Amino acid sequence: MNYKFQYIVFTVCMLLLWNCSTTTVSSIEFRSAKTSARSEKNLKKAEDWGLKAFEMEIHSTDAAVPYFLAIEIYKPQKRWNDMAEMLAEAMKRNPEQLLERPITLDGGKQLTTIKDAVEVYNTQLWVNLYNDALTLYEGGNQKKAMEQFNLALKVDPMNAQTYIVLAKFNKENGNLEESKKILEDAYSLTGLDVDTKTELLLIKAEIYKEEGNINEAINYYELAYNENNSITSILAILEINLVGENYLEAIAWGTKAMENRAQLDRSYLGHLLYNIGLAYRGAGSTYYDKAADIINQINEGKEIQLVTKTEGINNLKLSKENFSTAREYFLDAEVEDMEGAGARAKKMKDIIKEINKVYIPFFENYNPID
């Protein structure tokens, strides 16, 4: 017998066995866990054996154990938190480790490593965590819901939807600074689409509005508008200017709103028309008040010049134009069943009538000083 050849064969076999033992670790505990899950269908027993294997030194760098617990024990039981923890541990231990059971996806792509599989399962896991968190939140269990959302964020830190919902919930709970931080993290993500960017900007605008920082709120609303002509931004800026009595700005944004009304829910159209009517009414009142001040000066015996008289008449004409336009919007709002719109329209008609019959003739009959 050729002993030299026999020695070489023996050495090669030993090297192969040693190599196998460094890539596929085995223990009675882990084998028992797999047998309990796959043959006996006893997940409780399989989990007990699997957790024992998980703690063993021989498996300390073995991704197969946490991966097995995640996919074959926790996933069937919908224990998403435990599944997420074990998938993260598998990635920590050895992401390049070969799968015991390669996975073939639709289309023929084959997953062969722990990393390949975890990326696919994390996408599915995110959906489950996110939906469960929404259910918890809607059921009043906000603390548990926030834990789930934060876990979803860890599972898929590139999914902007998690940032959005966390920012909204923190805002609702008064954690405005935390909400702004989350929004900044989200906005730094790559590959955000226009709608997502717009939503992030709108949330930030709402936060600044809630804080009373109107200038910053308008700034972020305008950024959102610039992204995709956001009707939400337009309406918000319109209302802010209306409340702030910046009527000409409100009119300008009201015009933009009408140009983009295809985006608007029809149920809100009456409200929009009414607000634009208020903007024109406010502008009309501004000009009306200027003319009234001049009339008061005359009634108090003060003599005014021709230029001031002309200014008074022009202001009345501008007020009439704005009141007339306001009336048209109020009438349109009345058609949309907006409460109070009809009364507003009548008021505009009465004021215009008073301007024509009383105030303009008053100025025309007044003789100014040279």
Secondary structure as GFF3:
##gff-version 3
##sequence-region A 1 370
A	DSSP	alpha_helix	3	23	.	.	.	ID=ss1
A	DSSP	alpha_helix	28	38	.	.	.	ID=ss2
A	DSSP	alpha_helix	43	55	.	.	.	ID=ss3
A	DSSP	three_ten_helix	57	59	.	.	.	ID=ss4
A	DSSP	alpha_helix	64	68	.	.	.	ID=ss5
A	DSSP	pi_helix	69	74	.	.	.	ID=ss6
A	DSSP	alpha_helix	80	93	.	.	.	ID=ss7
A	DSSP	beta_strand	98	104	.	.	.	ID=ss8
A	DSSP	beta_strand	110	113	.	.	.	ID=ss9
A	DSSP	alpha_helix	114	138	.	.	.	ID=ss10
A	DSSP	alpha_helix	142	155	.	.	.	ID=ss11
A	DSSP	alpha_helix	160	172	.	.	.	ID=ss12
A	DSSP	alpha_helix	176	187	.	.	.	ID=ss13
A	DSSP	alpha_helix	194	211	.	.	.	ID=ss14
A	DSSP	alpha_helix	214	228	.	.	.	ID=ss15
A	DSSP	alpha_helix	231	243	.	.	.	ID=ss16
A	DSSP	alpha_helix	247	259	.	.	.	ID=ss17
A	DSSP	three_ten_helix	261	263	.	.	.	ID=ss18
A	DSSP	three_ten_helix	266	268	.	.	.	ID=ss19
A	DSSP	alpha_helix	269	299	.	.	.	ID=ss20
A	DSSP	alpha_helix	306	335	.	.	.	ID=ss21
A	DSSP	alpha_helix	341	354	.	.	.	ID=ss22
A	DSSP	pi_helix	355	359	.	.	.	ID=ss23
A	DSSP	alpha_helix	360	364	.	.	.	ID=ss24
###
